[in-house]
Amino acid sequence: MTRGEKGWALVTGASSGIGEAFARRLAFEGYDLIIVARRVELLERLASELCRSCGVAVEVEPADLSVESDIARVAQRIAEVGPLAVLVNNAGFSTAEKFMEADLQSQLRMIYVHNLATIWLTHAALRGMISHGRGSIINVSSVAGLIPAPYNAAYDATKAFLVLFSEGLHQELRGTGVRVQALCPGYTHTGFHASIGVERKIPEPFWLTPEEVVDASLSALERGAVVCVPGKKQHLFVSLMLALPRPLRYRLIRLVER
C-alpha cells in the first residue's frame, strides 16, 4: 500500500542534478518514489533522507539505461507497481566533441539512454496511466534539442527526438487524461556542463538551478504546455534564434561556441 498521497512517481537519473531535484520535489508533494540511476550509494542516501523527511516510500532501482536488460528490469518494475502517477525520463549524458573524433560506443550508449530507454519506459507506463485516466510524463530534453550546435551532433539529435516524440505523443493522448511534456532546459548548475568544460564560458545570468528548472516544468505541466524552456532569458533566446533563417542561426551559434 502506498504511503504517499498521490501515488507512485519514477525518476531516472535521480542521483544528482535535475533528476534529484525532481525526486525531492515530488517526495515533498506526497508522491512515493522509485528512483533510478547507476550510482547506488547516492540513490540509497537520497532514499533514506526522503523517507525520513517526507514520510513517503522510496524504492531504489540501480540501473544502467544503456543496457537493454536494465531497461527491461525498470520497465517490469513499472508494470509491478501499478499505474504510475508521474514518469520523469531524465537520465542522460554528453561528450562535447566532434562526432568523427568521438568514441562510437559512447554515441550509441547516448541513443540508448536518451531515446530507447525513454520509449521503453514510456510504453511500460502508458497502459496503466490511460486505464487510470490520469498521469504525467516528463521527457527531459534540452535547448540543444531545439537549437543544435557543433561538437554535440549526436546529443543534439537525441534531444530533438525527445521533443518530437513528446509532441506526437501529446496529440495521440488527447482526451485520455495523460499529460506529456518535453522539458528543454538550458545551462543548469548540475555539474553536467562542468564535466564537458562548458561552465567556465557562460555568464552567470544565463544559468538556472535544478530547482528552478523543476519549478518551471511542473508549472508548465499544469498549464498544459507541451514544450517547456525554463527561464525568461532562456525562453527569449530560443524564440529569437528559432525566428532567424537557418544560415544566420548557424553563424551565430558558431560565434557563441568559439
C-alpha positions in Angstrom: 0.0 0.0 0.0 1.4 3.4 -0.9 2.2 5.8 1.9 2.2 8.9 -0.3 -0.9 10.9 -1.0 -0.6 11.0 -4.8 0.6 7.6 -6.0 4.0 6.5 -7.4 6.4 8.5 -9.4 9.5 7.1 -11.2 12.5 9.3 -11.9 15.5 8.2 -13.9 18.9 9.9 -13.4 17.8 10.7 -9.9 21.2 10.5 -8.2 22.1 14.2 -9.0 21.1 17.4 -10.8 17.7 17.8 -12.3 16.7 14.2 -11.6 17.5 14.6 -7.9 15.6 17.9 -7.8 12.5 16.2 -9.3 12.8 13.4 -6.8 12.9 15.9 -3.9 10.1 18.0 -5.2 7.8 15.0 -5.9 8.5 13.5 -2.5 7.7 16.8 -0.8 4.4 16.9 -2.7 3.5 13.4 -1.4 4.4 11.0 -4.1 6.0 7.6 -3.4 9.1 7.2 -5.5 11.1 4.8 -7.5 14.5 6.4 -8.1 16.7 5.1 -10.9 20.4 5.7 -11.6 23.7 3.9 -11.8 25.2 5.2 -8.6 23.5 3.1 -5.9 25.3 4.8 -3.0 23.8 8.2 -3.9 20.4 6.7 -4.5 20.4 5.0 -1.1 21.4 8.2 0.6 18.7 10.2 -1.1 16.1 7.5 -0.4 16.9 7.4 3.3 16.7 11.2 3.5 13.4 11.5 1.7 11.8 8.7 3.6 12.8 10.4 6.8 11.9 14.0 5.9 8.8 13.5 3.7 7.3 10.3 5.1 6.9 8.7 1.7 8.1 5.3 0.4 11.2 5.5 -1.7 12.5 2.4 -3.7 16.0 2.3 -5.1 16.4 0.8 -8.6 20.0 0.8 -9.7 20.2 0.6 -13.5 22.4 1.5 -16.4 19.9 2.6 -19.0 22.4 2.0 -21.8 21.9 -1.8 -21.2 18.8 -3.4 -22.5 18.4 -5.9 -19.7 18.5 -3.0 -17.2 15.9 -1.0 -19.1 13.7 -4.1 -19.2 14.0 -4.6 -15.5 12.9 -1.0 -14.8 10.0 -1.4 -17.2 9.0 -4.6 -15.4 9.1 -2.6 -12.1 6.7 -0.1 -13.6 4.3 -2.9 -14.5 4.5 -4.4 -11.0 3.9 -1.1 -9.1 0.6 -0.4 -10.9 -0.4 2.8 -12.6 2.3 5.4 -12.2 1.2 9.0 -11.5 4.4 10.5 -12.9 7.3 9.3 -15.1 10.3 11.6 -15.4 12.7 10.4 -18.1 15.7 12.4 -17.1 18.8 10.2 -17.4 21.4 11.4 -19.8 25.0 12.4 -20.6 27.0 14.2 -23.2 30.5 14.1 -24.7 31.0 17.6 -26.3 33.4 16.7 -29.2 33.4 16.3 -32.9 31.3 13.3 -34.0 34.1 11.8 -36.0 36.5 12.1 -33.1 34.1 10.7 -30.5 34.1 7.1 -29.4 31.3 5.4 -31.4 30.2 3.3 -28.5 29.7 6.4 -26.3 27.4 7.8 -29.0 25.4 4.6 -29.3 25.1 4.5 -25.5 23.7 8.0 -25.6 21.0 6.9 -28.0 20.1 4.0 -25.7 19.9 6.2 -22.6 18.1 9.2 -24.1 15.8 7.6 -26.7 15.5 3.8 -26.4 15.0 3.9 -22.6 12.5 6.7 -22.8 10.4 4.9 -25.4 10.6 1.6 -23.5 9.7 3.1 -20.1 7.0 5.4 -21.5 5.4 2.4 -23.3 5.5 0.5 -20.0 3.8 3.3 -18.1 1.2 4.4 -20.6 -1.2 1.5 -20.4 -1.7 1.9 -16.7 -1.9 5.7 -16.9 -4.6 5.5 -19.7 -6.6 2.9 -17.9 -6.5 5.1 -14.7 -7.4 8.2 -16.7 -4.5 10.3 -15.5 -0.7 10.6 -15.4 2.2 12.8 -16.4 5.2 12.0 -18.5 8.1 14.5 -18.5 10.9 13.8 -21.0 13.9 15.9 -20.2 15.3 17.2 -23.5 17.4 20.3 -23.8 17.7 23.7 -25.5 20.1 21.8 -27.7 17.2 19.8 -29.0 15.7 23.0 -30.4 18.9 24.7 -31.5 21.6 22.2 -32.4 25.2 23.3 -32.2 28.6 21.8 -33.3 30.6 19.4 -31.2 27.5 17.7 -29.9 25.7 16.4 -33.0 24.5 13.0 -31.6 23.5 14.6 -28.3 21.5 17.3 -30.0 19.8 14.8 -32.3 18.8 12.6 -29.3 17.3 15.6 -27.5 15.5 16.8 -30.7 14.0 13.3 -30.9 12.6 13.7 -27.3 10.9 16.9 -28.3 9.2 15.4 -31.4 8.3 12.2 -29.6 6.7 14.2 -26.8 4.8 16.4 -29.2 3.5 13.5 -31.2 2.5 11.5 -28.1 0.7 14.6 -26.7 -1.5 14.6 -29.7 -2.2 10.9 -29.5 -3.2 11.1 -25.8 -5.7 14.0 -26.0 -8.7 13.1 -24.0 -7.1 10.3 -22.0 -6.1 12.5 -19.0 -2.4 11.7 -19.6 -0.1 14.8 -20.0 3.2 14.8 -21.8 5.9 17.4 -21.7 9.3 17.9 -23.3 11.4 19.9 -20.8 14.2 21.8 -22.6 16.5 23.4 -20.0 19.5 25.5 -21.0 22.5 25.9 -18.8 21.8 24.5 -15.4 24.1 24.2 -12.4 24.3 20.4 -12.1 27.9 19.5 -12.8 26.8 18.3 -16.2 28.4 21.3 -18.1 31.5 21.4 -15.9 32.2 17.8 -16.8 32.5 18.8 -20.5 34.3 22.0 -20.0 31.4 24.5 -20.8 30.6 26.0 -17.4 33.5 28.5 -17.4 32.5 30.2 -20.7 28.9 31.1 -19.9 27.9 34.2 -17.9 26.1 33.6 -14.6 22.8 35.3 -15.7 22.2 32.6 -18.2 22.3 29.8 -15.6 19.4 28.2 -13.7 19.4 25.9 -10.6 17.9 22.4 -10.9 15.2 23.6 -8.5 14.2 26.5 -10.9 14.1 24.0 -13.8 11.8 21.7 -11.9 9.5 24.6 -10.7 9.2 25.8 -14.3 8.5 22.3 -15.6 5.7 21.5 -13.1 4.1 24.9 -13.5 4.1 24.5 -17.3 2.7 21.0 -16.9 -0.3 22.4 -15.0 -0.8 25.0 -17.8 -0.8 22.2 -20.4 2.5 23.4 -22.1 3.9 20.6 -24.2 7.4 22.1 -24.7 8.9 24.0 -21.7 12.0 26.1 -21.9 12.6 27.2 -18.3 13.8 30.8 -17.6 12.7 34.1 -19.2 16.1 34.8 -20.7 16.5 31.3 -22.0 13.0 31.3 -23.5 13.6 34.6 -25.2 16.9 33.4 -26.6 15.4 30.3 -28.0 12.4 32.2 -29.5 14.7 34.7 -31.2 17.1 32.0 -32.5 14.3 30.0 -34.0 12.9 33.0 -35.7 16.2 33.5 -37.7 16.9 31.9 -41.0 19.0 28.8 -40.5 22.2 30.1 -42.2 22.2 33.1 -39.9 21.4 30.9 -36.9 24.4 28.7 -37.7 26.7 31.7 -37.9 25.6 33.0 -34.5 25.9 29.6 -32.9 29.5 29.2 -34.2 30.3 32.6 -32.7 28.9 31.5 -29.3 30.8 28.2 -29.4 34.2 29.8 -30.0 
